[in-house]
Amino acid sequence: MILEDLKKTKLPDDPGVYFFRDRKRHILYVGKATSLRDRVKSYFANDLMHTRGKHIVDMVTIAKTVTWVMTDSALEALILEASFIKKYQPFYNSREKDDKSYNYVVITEEEYPRVLTIRERTMLTGTPPQYRRVFGPFPEGGSLQEALRILRRILPFHDSCQPGQGTPCFDRQIGLCPGVCTGEISKEEYARRIRHIMLFFQGKKSQVQRGLEREMHAHAKRLEFETAGEYKRMISALRHIKDVSLIDTEIKEASKRASRTRRAAFRIEAYDIAHISGTDIVGVMTVVEDGEARPNEYRKFNLHENARANDPLHLSEVLLRRLEHPEWRLPGLIVVDGGVAQRNRILKVLHDRSVAIPVVSVVKDPRHKPKDILGDRELTGPWKKDILLANAESHRFAVGYHRKRREIRGRARLPKDSRV
């Protein structure tokens, strides 16, 4: 997806959840936003690779459309995001977390259920009956904690005090516990409170409002005006959620995430072709990350016979087939063996596929030693050593694979694309 495609999409300046989709409308990534328009536009900024990482650049490249659901607040957007991640399990959401554990909200299976946050790895060690309901995953722990603080001010719940202990807990004294510890709320009324909270985490705010209104009128009919007033306060707070603090927390977490991503490994992919007069043509891809070769990510390609031995054409075929594998992380830089013709052919393929990756080519002397690097000098300078390593690896790997193919020609047919 490119910026011109986004300009055709009229995103609202409102909170909500957005979905990046591929050409078959499969969901690649789910995110939340306080402004859908500004948030989605940020995915087309020049510094995306540094702020979000290569996996998100890959996702935007593959995506063809963006759809969205608007919400009344950032709090509801956060709740809906978790619900959609759980429902669709998008590939690039799981990639973004790497090996970290998601956060969940759990409702415990007790007479007076508690509302707690818990890590996935901790939750999996518990026994299933321990939790009545589980909501999530929530990608950002800080935002989730702030969201629960906001929700607790609207619908007070208990998380630590002992039911009926007699003395009010600290949370009761500041209005965050409904009185479980002092016996001020019955088991039945607290059960209704928990149902409201569960409905909210299912994205059913309007249903929660209707339930609170029924309870307010019921208390008013019984002349319990103080309790009815408390329900009126809940309804008003729910209709006018003040989540500025949540927005601030999300901004801080985004900044931390960007800082972590800036330290991520820079990936270079190098391509080379090997053949003898257009026969037994093979292509290879090698990978270097932060100065280290990654042999487990090298790839081999068997190519069509071509008597004219057109290396630029063969390189474009390799790249086109490589781009058919969205599960292979896209690089920050592509290196090809050759000169202007090879580099221009690769640039054309990337342009036709709307993929924005810089390309350099390594020019060789008559003894096949590196003589020059053609491309952006801002890249060829700081990454020169890595570029030459990737190019050398691609040449070595291509020659070795070509020799092997010649040896087994006629005895077996190699798989089209394979791992090393």
KEDREN-865501 format. One record per residue (C-alpha): x negated, y negated, z. Coordinates in pm, 1 decimal. Each point is the difference from the previous one (the first is absolute). Layout:
residues N
<dofi X="X" Y="Y" Z="Z"/>
...
***
This chain:
residues 420
<dofi X="0.0" Y="0.0" Z="0.0"/>
<dofi X="-132.7" Y="-346.2" Z="-85.8"/>
<dofi X="84.2" Y="-350.0" Z="121.9"/>
<dofi X="204.0" Y="-72.2" Z="-314.8"/>
<dofi X="230.5" Y="290.9" Z="90.4"/>
<dofi X="48.4" Y="-140.2" Z="350.3"/>
<dofi X="93.5" Y="-344.1" Z="-133.9"/>
<dofi X="299.6" Y="160.8" Z="-171.6"/>
<dofi X="120.0" Y="130.3" Z="338.4"/>
<dofi X="190.4" Y="-255.5" Z="209.4"/>
<dofi X="-99.7" Y="95.9" Z="351.4"/>
<dofi X="176.6" Y="-186.0" Z="283.5"/>
<dofi X="-176.5" Y="-206.2" Z="264.2"/>
<dofi X="158.4" Y="212.4" Z="276.2"/>
<dofi X="-103.8" Y="283.4" Z="232.4"/>
<dofi X="39.7" Y="354.2" Z="-123.0"/>
<dofi X="-156.8" Y="323.1" Z="-120.3"/>
<dofi X="-158.2" Y="40.5" Z="-343.7"/>
<dofi X="-75.3" Y="308.4" Z="-211.2"/>
<dofi X="-269.6" Y="34.8" Z="-265.0"/>
<dofi X="119.3" Y="259.9" Z="-255.3"/>
<dofi X="-166.7" Y="182.5" Z="-291.3"/>
<dofi X="135.9" Y="33.3" Z="-354.5"/>
<dofi X="234.9" Y="279.4" Z="116.1"/>
<dofi X="119.5" Y="-220.7" Z="289.5"/>
<dofi X="-165.0" Y="223.3" Z="259.1"/>
<dofi X="-93.5" Y="-198.7" Z="311.5"/>
<dofi X="-376.8" Y="-49.0" Z="28.3"/>
<dofi X="-7.1" Y="-233.6" Z="299.2"/>
<dofi X="239.0" Y="-154.5" Z="254.8"/>
<dofi X="-73.3" Y="-324.8" Z="182.0"/>
<dofi X="174.4" Y="-262.6" Z="210.8"/>
<dofi X="-9.3" Y="-376.6" Z="-33.6"/>
<dofi X="115.1" Y="-318.1" Z="167.2"/>
<dofi X="12.7" Y="-148.8" Z="-352.5"/>
<dofi X="46.6" Y="260.2" Z="-273.1"/>
<dofi X="-109.2" Y="-245.6" Z="-268.0"/>
<dofi X="-325.9" Y="-103.3" Z="168.7"/>
<dofi X="-86.7" Y="349.7" Z="123.3"/>
<dofi X="35.6" Y="175.6" Z="-335.5"/>
<dofi X="-179.3" Y="-284.8" Z="-178.0"/>
<dofi X="-301.1" Y="56.6" Z="229.4"/>
<dofi X="-59.4" Y="339.0" Z="-166.4"/>
<dofi X="-110.5" Y="-184.0" Z="-313.4"/>
<dofi X="-262.0" Y="-218.9" Z="167.8"/>
<dofi X="-362.6" Y="19.3" Z="-117.6"/>
<dofi X="-121.9" Y="114.7" Z="343.3"/>
<dofi X="241.5" Y="294.6" Z="31.8"/>
<dofi X="-278.4" Y="256.9" Z="-1.4"/>
<dofi X="-168.6" Y="-172.3" Z="295.2"/>
<dofi X="316.3" Y="-64.3" Z="200.9"/>
<dofi X="184.5" Y="328.6" Z="-54.2"/>
<dofi X="-244.0" Y="249.7" Z="-152.7"/>
<dofi X="-38.0" Y="197.2" Z="-321.8"/>
<dofi X="293.8" Y="233.7" Z="67.0"/>
<dofi X="239.2" Y="-298.3" Z="-6.5"/>
<dofi X="-163.2" Y="-129.5" Z="-321.0"/>
<dofi X="60.3" Y="347.7" Z="-146.4"/>
<dofi X="363.9" Y="-13.3" Z="108.5"/>
<dofi X="65.6" Y="-340.2" Z="-156.6"/>
<dofi X="-163.6" Y="117.9" Z="-322.3"/>
<dofi X="227.7" Y="302.5" Z="-23.2"/>
<dofi X="317.5" Y="-182.8" Z="108.6"/>
<dofi X="243.1" Y="-118.0" Z="-268.0"/>
<dofi X="278.7" Y="-162.2" Z="203.2"/>
<dofi X="77.0" Y="-145.7" Z="344.2"/>
<dofi X="337.6" Y="34.4" Z="172.4"/>
<dofi X="104.9" Y="-124.9" Z="342.8"/>
<dofi X="255.9" Y="-6.0" Z="281.3"/>
<dofi X="59.1" Y="-327.8" Z="185.3"/>
<dofi X="44.5" Y="-15.7" Z="378.4"/>
<dofi X="105.6" Y="-272.6" Z="244.3"/>
<dofi X="-331.8" Y="1.3" Z="186.2"/>
<dofi X="-358.6" Y="122.6" Z="4.0"/>
<dofi X="96.2" Y="232.9" Z="285.8"/>
<dofi X="256.0" Y="180.5" Z="-215.4"/>
<dofi X="-248.5" Y="14.7" Z="-286.8"/>
<dofi X="-248.6" Y="178.7" Z="226.8"/>
<dofi X="267.0" Y="251.3" Z="108.2"/>
<dofi X="112.0" Y="66.2" Z="-358.2"/>
<dofi X="-357.7" Y="37.2" Z="-123.3"/>
<dofi X="-56.8" Y="287.1" Z="243.5"/>
<dofi X="328.4" Y="161.4" Z="-101.1"/>
<dofi X="-89.3" Y="-10.7" Z="-371.5"/>
<dofi X="-355.7" Y="125.2" Z="55.8"/>
<dofi X="142.2" Y="299.1" Z="186.3"/>
<dofi X="263.1" Y="61.8" Z="-269.5"/>
<dofi X="-219.5" Y="-30.1" Z="-310.6"/>
<dofi X="-352.0" Y="67.2" Z="138.6"/>
<dofi X="-169.6" Y="-213.2" Z="-267.9"/>
<dofi X="-348.7" Y="116.1" Z="-100.0"/>
<dofi X="-169.5" Y="-339.5" Z="38.3"/>
<dofi X="144.4" Y="-65.3" Z="347.0"/>
<dofi X="-174.1" Y="312.6" Z="129.1"/>
<dofi X="-321.3" Y="-101.2" Z="-180.3"/>
<dofi X="7.3" Y="-337.6" Z="175.2"/>
<dofi X="-8.6" Y="160.9" Z="344.5"/>
<dofi X="-295.8" Y="225.8" Z="-87.2"/>
<dofi X="-64.1" Y="224.4" Z="301.7"/>
<dofi X="178.3" Y="-223.6" Z="249.5"/>
<dofi X="316.1" Y="108.3" Z="178.1"/>
<dofi X="332.7" Y="-174.4" Z="-50.3"/>
<dofi X="207.1" Y="-144.7" Z="284.1"/>
<dofi X="351.9" Y="120.2" Z="84.6"/>
<dofi X="286.0" Y="-104.6" Z="226.9"/>
<dofi X="146.5" Y="287.6" Z="199.4"/>
<dofi X="318.3" Y="30.5" Z="207.2"/>
<dofi X="-64.5" Y="249.2" Z="277.0"/>
<dofi X="233.1" Y="286.9" Z="87.7"/>
<dofi X="97.0" Y="-107.3" Z="353.2"/>
<dofi X="308.4" Y="-97.3" Z="197.0"/>
<dofi X="-109.4" Y="-362.6" Z="-41.9"/>
<dofi X="-206.0" Y="14.0" Z="-320.8"/>
<dofi X="-310.6" Y="-212.6" Z="-26.3"/>
<dofi X="-108.0" Y="-186.9" Z="-313.6"/>
<dofi X="-372.2" Y="47.4" Z="-58.8"/>
<dofi X="-264.6" Y="-43.9" Z="-268.7"/>
<dofi X="-231.6" Y="288.4" Z="-69.5"/>
<dofi X="-275.8" Y="98.6" Z="-240.5"/>
<dofi X="63.3" Y="275.7" Z="-251.0"/>
<dofi X="-284.2" Y="217.0" Z="128.0"/>
<dofi X="139.7" Y="-27.8" Z="355.5"/>
<dofi X="356.3" Y="67.0" Z="-110.3"/>
<dofi X="-97.7" Y="322.5" Z="-176.8"/>
<dofi X="-142.7" Y="143.4" Z="322.1"/>
<dofi X="335.0" Y="-33.6" Z="180.8"/>
<dofi X="285.7" Y="248.4" Z="-9.7"/>
<dofi X="293.7" Y="-91.9" Z="-231.2"/>
<dofi X="267.6" Y="-18.5" Z="278.8"/>
<dofi X="-203.2" Y="-278.5" Z="162.2"/>
<dofi X="136.8" Y="-250.5" Z="-252.3"/>
<dofi X="362.9" Y="-64.1" Z="-83.5"/>
<dofi X="-84.2" Y="-213.2" Z="-303.4"/>
<dofi X="-318.7" Y="-105.1" Z="-178.0"/>
<dofi X="-26.3" Y="-310.6" Z="-220.0"/>
<dofi X="-287.2" Y="-88.3" Z="-228.9"/>
<dofi X="-266.3" Y="8.1" Z="-125.1"/>
<dofi X="-96.5" Y="-360.3" Z="70.9"/>
<dofi X="-328.4" Y="-93.5" Z="-171.8"/>
<dofi X="-96.4" Y="-287.3" Z="232.4"/>
<dofi X="-14.8" Y="60.3" Z="374.1"/>
<dofi X="-19.2" Y="-365.1" Z="102.5"/>
<dofi X="305.0" Y="-95.8" Z="-206.9"/>
<dofi X="194.7" Y="292.5" Z="145.2"/>
<dofi X="-77.1" Y="-101.9" Z="359.0"/>
<dofi X="109.4" Y="-357.8" Z="-71.3"/>
<dofi X="316.7" Y="127.1" Z="-171.4"/>
<dofi X="89.5" Y="207.9" Z="305.8"/>
<dofi X="-51.3" Y="-304.2" Z="226.2"/>
<dofi X="244.0" Y="-197.6" Z="-216.7"/>
<dofi X="252.2" Y="284.0" Z="-9.0"/>
<dofi X="-26.5" Y="51.6" Z="376.3"/>
<dofi X="91.0" Y="-362.6" Z="62.8"/>
<dofi X="314.3" Y="57.9" Z="-208.5"/>
<dofi X="89.0" Y="352.3" Z="121.7"/>
<dofi X="-177.0" Y="65.9" Z="331.8"/>
<dofi X="-112.9" Y="359.8" Z="60.7"/>
<dofi X="-217.4" Y="180.5" Z="251.4"/>
<dofi X="-335.1" Y="163.0" Z="-67.9"/>
<dofi X="-167.2" Y="73.5" Z="333.2"/>
<dofi X="210.0" Y="-57.6" Z="314.9"/>
<dofi X="170.8" Y="283.2" Z="188.3"/>
<dofi X="382.5" Y="11.4" Z="-31.0"/>
<dofi X="164.4" Y="-86.1" Z="331.0"/>
<dofi X="-323.6" Y="-87.7" Z="180.6"/>
<dofi X="186.6" Y="-279.5" Z="177.3"/>
<dofi X="-243.7" Y="-286.5" Z="-37.5"/>
<dofi X="-2.8" Y="-191.5" Z="-328.9"/>
<dofi X="-300.5" Y="63.6" Z="-220.8"/>
<dofi X="-198.3" Y="-291.2" Z="-143.7"/>
<dofi X="175.5" Y="30.7" Z="-337.7"/>
<dofi X="338.0" Y="-24.0" Z="175.1"/>
<dofi X="-109.2" Y="-319.0" Z="174.0"/>
<dofi X="-79.2" Y="-164.2" Z="-336.1"/>
<dofi X="307.6" Y="139.2" Z="-176.0"/>
<dofi X="-161.8" Y="269.5" Z="-217.9"/>
<dofi X="143.2" Y="299.5" Z="191.1"/>
<dofi X="383.0" Y="23.8" Z="16.6"/>
<dofi X="-6.9" Y="120.2" Z="360.8"/>
<dofi X="-74.0" Y="371.6" Z="-33.1"/>
<dofi X="-218.9" Y="-23.2" Z="308.6"/>
<dofi X="264.8" Y="-175.2" Z="213.9"/>
<dofi X="305.4" Y="189.4" Z="-118.2"/>
<dofi X="154.5" Y="-309.7" Z="-159.6"/>
<dofi X="71.9" Y="181.0" Z="-326.3"/>
<dofi X="183.3" Y="331.8" Z="-21.4"/>
<dofi X="-127.6" Y="300.7" Z="-188.1"/>
<dofi X="282.3" Y="-37.2" Z="-254.3"/>
<dofi X="-62.0" Y="-369.1" Z="-65.6"/>
<dofi X="-375.3" Y="56.4" Z="-29.9"/>
<dofi X="67.3" Y="281.6" Z="-247.2"/>
<dofi X="193.0" Y="-251.3" Z="-213.1"/>
<dofi X="-296.8" Y="-238.7" Z="25.3"/>
<dofi X="-232.1" Y="272.5" Z="-127.0"/>
<dofi X="238.6" Y="73.3" Z="-289.7"/>
<dofi X="-13.9" Y="-368.3" Z="-96.0"/>
<dofi X="-379.9" Y="10.4" Z="1.0"/>
<dofi X="-4.5" Y="316.2" Z="-211.9"/>
<dofi X="240.0" Y="-157.9" Z="-250.1"/>
<dofi X="-223.6" Y="-306.4" Z="-19.2"/>
<dofi X="-300.5" Y="219.5" Z="-80.6"/>
<dofi X="208.1" Y="155.4" Z="-276.7"/>
<dofi X="47.6" Y="-344.7" Z="-154.3"/>
<dofi X="367.3" Y="-26.1" Z="101.9"/>
<dofi X="2.9" Y="-339.4" Z="168.0"/>
<dofi X="358.4" Y="-83.2" Z="-102.8"/>
<dofi X="121.9" Y="322.3" Z="160.1"/>
<dofi X="-183.0" Y="-94.9" Z="322.4"/>
<dofi X="166.1" Y="-342.3" Z="-2.9"/>
<dofi X="346.9" Y="151.5" Z="-36.2"/>
<dofi X="-67.2" Y="239.1" Z="287.1"/>
<dofi X="-118.1" Y="-280.7" Z="227.1"/>
<dofi X="306.9" Y="-207.9" Z="-87.5"/>
<dofi X="231.5" Y="287.6" Z="98.4"/>
<dofi X="-178.4" Y="36.4" Z="332.8"/>
<dofi X="12.1" Y="-376.3" Z="61.0"/>
<dofi X="377.2" Y="-7.4" Z="-53.9"/>
<dofi X="46.3" Y="310.5" Z="218.5"/>
<dofi X="-184.5" Y="-165.2" Z="292.0"/>
<dofi X="194.6" Y="-324.4" Z="-50.3"/>
<dofi X="330.6" Y="187.4" Z="18.2"/>
<dofi X="-110.9" Y="148.7" Z="332.2"/>
<dofi X="-78.9" Y="-356.2" Z="115.3"/>
<dofi X="-370.2" Y="87.6" Z="19.3"/>
<dofi X="-97.0" Y="-335.8" Z="-140.8"/>
<dofi X="-362.3" Y="3.7" Z="113.2"/>
<dofi X="-65.2" Y="329.1" Z="-180.4"/>
<dofi X="200.2" Y="-118.2" Z="-302.8"/>
<dofi X="-220.9" Y="-309.7" Z="-7.3"/>
<dofi X="-309.1" Y="218.9" Z="-5.1"/>
<dofi X="136.3" Y="185.8" Z="-304.5"/>
<dofi X="76.2" Y="-333.7" Z="-165.4"/>
<dofi X="-364.6" Y="-97.8" Z="52.2"/>
<dofi X="-114.5" Y="327.1" Z="-162.9"/>
<dofi X="223.5" Y="-57.3" Z="-303.0"/>
<dofi X="-124.2" Y="-355.3" Z="-44.8"/>
<dofi X="-364.4" Y="106.8" Z="33.9"/>
<dofi X="53.5" Y="279.7" Z="-251.4"/>
<dofi X="153.7" Y="-241.3" Z="-252.3"/>
<dofi X="-281.9" Y="-251.7" Z="40.9"/>
<dofi X="-309.3" Y="209.7" Z="51.8"/>
<dofi X="-298.7" Y="-219.4" Z="83.1"/>
<dofi X="-300.1" Y="189.9" Z="-128.4"/>
<dofi X="-259.8" Y="-273.9" Z="-50.2"/>
<dofi X="-231.5" Y="185.7" Z="238.3"/>
<dofi X="36.0" Y="312.5" Z="-213.0"/>
<dofi X="-98.2" Y="-194.8" Z="-311.6"/>
<dofi X="-308.7" Y="-134.6" Z="181.0"/>
<dofi X="-94.0" Y="353.1" Z="105.9"/>
<dofi X="31.6" Y="126.6" Z="-357.5"/>
<dofi X="-225.9" Y="-277.8" Z="-126.6"/>
<dofi X="-265.6" Y="90.9" Z="258.1"/>
<dofi X="21.4" Y="370.8" Z="-89.4"/>
<dofi X="-26.8" Y="-77.6" Z="-371.7"/>
<dofi X="-315.5" Y="-199.9" Z="73.3"/>
<dofi X="-149.2" Y="289.3" Z="196.2"/>
<dofi X="89.1" Y="245.4" Z="-277.8"/>
<dofi X="-167.4" Y="-224.2" Z="-258.0"/>
<dofi X="-311.5" Y="-23.4" Z="215.9"/>
<dofi X="-19.9" Y="381.5" Z="22.9"/>
<dofi X="53.7" Y="38.4" Z="-373.9"/>
<dofi X="-282.2" Y="-238.5" Z="-87.7"/>
<dofi X="-236.4" Y="256.3" Z="146.8"/>
<dofi X="137.1" Y="282.4" Z="-217.0"/>
<dofi X="-233.1" Y="179.4" Z="-241.8"/>
<dofi X="-36.2" Y="-155.7" Z="-347.1"/>
<dofi X="72.0" Y="265.2" Z="-261.7"/>
<dofi X="-175.9" Y="14.0" Z="-337.6"/>
<dofi X="94.4" Y="247.5" Z="-273.4"/>
<dofi X="-242.0" Y="71.6" Z="-287.5"/>
<dofi X="83.8" Y="172.2" Z="-328.6"/>
<dofi X="-221.4" Y="167.1" Z="-258.5"/>
<dofi X="33.2" Y="223.2" Z="-307.2"/>
<dofi X="-219.5" Y="289.9" Z="-112.3"/>
<dofi X="6.5" Y="190.3" Z="-332.9"/>
<dofi X="-212.4" Y="113.1" Z="-296.1"/>
<dofi X="115.5" Y="-156.1" Z="-328.0"/>
<dofi X="360.7" Y="-4.5" Z="111.1"/>
<dofi X="16.9" Y="360.7" Z="121.4"/>
<dofi X="58.5" Y="129.3" Z="354.4"/>
<dofi X="98.9" Y="-351.5" Z="105.8"/>
<dofi X="39.9" Y="-52.2" Z="374.2"/>
<dofi X="62.0" Y="-302.1" Z="218.0"/>
<dofi X="-59.9" Y="-49.7" Z="370.2"/>
<dofi X="87.5" Y="-235.3" Z="282.0"/>
<dofi X="-226.2" Y="-50.9" Z="299.7"/>
<dofi X="64.1" Y="-198.1" Z="319.1"/>
<dofi X="-225.8" Y="-211.3" Z="222.0"/>
<dofi X="123.0" Y="-165.6" Z="320.3"/>
<dofi X="-221.2" Y="-249.6" Z="184.1"/>
<dofi X="-319.1" Y="138.7" Z="-151.4"/>
<dofi X="83.3" Y="368.8" Z="50.3"/>
<dofi X="101.5" Y="248.0" Z="-270.2"/>
<dofi X="325.8" Y="191.1" Z="65.1"/>
<dofi X="-43.8" Y="328.9" Z="-194.4"/>
<dofi X="328.0" Y="143.8" Z="131.5"/>
<dofi X="179.7" Y="-272.8" Z="-197.0"/>
<dofi X="-180.5" Y="55.5" Z="-331.0"/>
<dofi X="220.7" Y="108.8" Z="-292.0"/>
<dofi X="-56.0" Y="182.0" Z="-333.1"/>
<dofi X="191.7" Y="-42.3" Z="-325.6"/>
<dofi X="-7.9" Y="214.1" Z="-315.1"/>
<dofi X="56.0" Y="-220.1" Z="-303.5"/>
<dofi X="122.4" Y="46.8" Z="-356.6"/>
<dofi X="-257.8" Y="83.6" Z="-266.2"/>
<dofi X="-102.9" Y="-300.5" Z="-211.4"/>
<dofi X="-258.8" Y="32.7" Z="-275.4"/>
<dofi X="-72.4" Y="-374.5" Z="7.4"/>
<dofi X="-86.2" Y="9.6" Z="371.3"/>
<dofi X="174.8" Y="-322.9" Z="97.4"/>
<dofi X="-117.2" Y="-61.3" Z="357.9"/>
<dofi X="223.8" Y="-305.0" Z="65.0"/>
<dofi X="301.0" Y="203.7" Z="-117.2"/>
<dofi X="-97.9" Y="292.2" Z="223.8"/>
<dofi X="-46.1" Y="-232.1" Z="299.0"/>
<dofi X="347.5" Y="-145.6" Z="-50.2"/>
<dofi X="147.6" Y="352.0" Z="-11.8"/>
<dofi X="-169.8" Y="86.4" Z="330.5"/>
<dofi X="126.6" Y="-318.0" Z="166.8"/>
<dofi X="355.1" Y="49.2" Z="-128.2"/>
<dofi X="6.9" Y="352.4" Z="141.4"/>
<dofi X="-152.2" Y="-122.4" Z="326.1"/>
<dofi X="279.2" Y="-259.3" Z="34.5"/>
<dofi X="255.8" Y="280.5" Z="-23.4"/>
<dofi X="-106.1" Y="98.9" Z="353.9"/>
<dofi X="147.3" Y="-255.8" Z="244.3"/>
<dofi X="-115.7" Y="221.1" Z="288.2"/>
<dofi X="-361.9" Y="-91.0" Z="-85.8"/>
<dofi X="-78.8" Y="-331.5" Z="168.4"/>
<dofi X="-75.6" Y="-278.1" Z="-249.1"/>
<dofi X="-348.5" Y="-153.5" Z="17.4"/>
<dofi X="-109.6" Y="-356.5" Z="58.5"/>
<dofi X="-237.5" Y="21.7" Z="-296.5"/>
<dofi X="-40.2" Y="220.8" Z="-310.6"/>
<dofi X="-342.6" Y="76.7" Z="-152.2"/>
<dofi X="-46.1" Y="137.9" Z="-353.5"/>
<dofi X="-313.4" Y="115.0" Z="-176.7"/>
<dofi X="-59.1" Y="-207.1" Z="-314.2"/>
<dofi X="31.3" Y="-355.6" Z="-124.0"/>
<dofi X="256.4" Y="-254.4" Z="-105.5"/>
<dofi X="209.3" Y="245.5" Z="-206.4"/>
<dofi X="42.8" Y="245.4" Z="288.9"/>
<dofi X="81.7" Y="-274.3" Z="250.1"/>
<dofi X="250.9" Y="-169.0" Z="-229.8"/>
<dofi X="176.7" Y="328.9" Z="-69.5"/>
<dofi X="45.3" Y="66.4" Z="372.8"/>
<dofi X="119.4" Y="-356.8" Z="61.3"/>
<dofi X="262.1" Y="42.9" Z="-273.0"/>
<dofi X="132.2" Y="321.1" Z="156.7"/>
<dofi X="29.0" Y="-170.7" Z="338.7"/>
<dofi X="169.0" Y="-304.4" Z="-152.5"/>
<dofi X="251.5" Y="215.7" Z="-188.5"/>
<dofi X="84.1" Y="179.4" Z="325.2"/>
<dofi X="15.9" Y="-327.1" Z="200.7"/>
<dofi X="-277.2" Y="124.8" Z="232.2"/>
<dofi X="-228.5" Y="-272.3" Z="137.1"/>
<dofi X="-341.2" Y="160.7" Z="63.3"/>
<dofi X="-332.3" Y="-166.7" Z="-98.3"/>
<dofi X="-226.3" Y="196.2" Z="-238.3"/>
<dofi X="-375.8" Y="-3.4" Z="-51.3"/>
<dofi X="-211.2" Y="197.0" Z="-246.4"/>
<dofi X="-357.7" Y="118.3" Z="43.1"/>
<dofi X="-214.2" Y="-56.2" Z="-309.1"/>
<dofi X="-291.2" Y="242.5" Z="-51.0"/>
<dofi X="-334.6" Y="-33.8" Z="-176.9"/>
<dofi X="-128.2" Y="254.5" Z="-258.6"/>
<dofi X="-125.5" Y="218.9" Z="287.8"/>
<dofi X="350.7" Y="-8.2" Z="151.4"/>
<dofi X="-108.8" Y="-213.4" Z="293.3"/>
<dofi X="226.7" Y="-281.0" Z="130.5"/>
<dofi X="-84.9" Y="-326.6" Z="-176.2"/>
<dofi X="293.2" Y="-227.7" Z="84.0"/>
<dofi X="343.4" Y="-9.8" Z="162.0"/>
<dofi X="275.8" Y="-172.9" Z="-193.6"/>
<dofi X="288.6" Y="-151.8" Z="197.7"/>
<dofi X="85.8" Y="-238.0" Z="280.5"/>
<dofi X="-325.9" Y="-117.3" Z="158.7"/>
<dofi X="174.4" Y="-43.8" Z="336.0"/>
<dofi X="44.9" Y="378.6" Z="0.6"/>
<dofi X="-316.3" Y="112.2" Z="-178.2"/>
<dofi X="-210.7" Y="-190.0" Z="254.9"/>
<dofi X="113.2" Y="129.2" Z="341.1"/>
<dofi X="101.8" Y="344.0" Z="-134.2"/>
<dofi X="-292.6" Y="57.5" Z="-241.5"/>
<dofi X="-149.5" Y="288.3" Z="196.4"/>
<dofi X="338.6" Y="176.0" Z="31.0"/>
<dofi X="77.9" Y="-59.3" Z="-368.9"/>
<dofi X="-326.8" Y="160.4" Z="-108.5"/>
<dofi X="52.1" Y="292.2" Z="238.5"/>
<dofi X="350.6" Y="61.7" Z="-133.3"/>
<dofi X="-123.8" Y="-21.7" Z="-359.8"/>
<dofi X="-288.5" Y="239.1" Z="65.0"/>
<dofi X="234.8" Y="245.4" Z="168.9"/>
<dofi X="246.0" Y="-13.9" Z="-292.2"/>
<dofi X="-279.0" Y="68.3" Z="-252.0"/>
<dofi X="-139.8" Y="289.1" Z="204.7"/>
<dofi X="342.6" Y="148.3" Z="59.1"/>
<dofi X="106.3" Y="-35.4" Z="-366.1"/>
<dofi X="-316.8" Y="163.6" Z="-134.7"/>
<dofi X="27.6" Y="286.0" Z="249.6"/>
<dofi X="364.6" Y="63.6" Z="-80.7"/>
<dofi X="-66.3" Y="-16.5" Z="-375.7"/>
<dofi X="-274.0" Y="263.2" Z="28.7"/>
<dofi X="226.3" Y="223.6" Z="203.5"/>
<dofi X="281.3" Y="-30.2" Z="-252.6"/>
<dofi X="-229.4" Y="89.5" Z="-287.6"/>
<dofi X="-114.7" Y="308.1" Z="189.4"/>
<dofi X="350.8" Y="132.8" Z="58.9"/>
<dofi X="150.7" Y="-112.0" Z="-333.5"/>
<dofi X="194.3" Y="279.9" Z="-154.9"/>
<dofi X="17.1" Y="202.8" Z="321.2"/>
<dofi X="252.0" Y="-199.7" Z="201.0"/>
<dofi X="206.3" Y="-314.0" Z="-27.4"/>
<dofi X="-68.5" Y="-256.9" Z="267.4"/>
<dofi X="291.8" Y="-167.0" Z="182.2"/>
<dofi X="97.0" Y="-339.5" Z="-142.8"/>
<dofi X="-75.3" Y="-207.4" Z="314.5"/>
<dofi X="-171.0" Y="150.3" Z="300.7"/>
<dofi X="-174.7" Y="-75.3" Z="323.5"/>
<dofi X="-366.1" Y="66.2" Z="49.7"/>
***
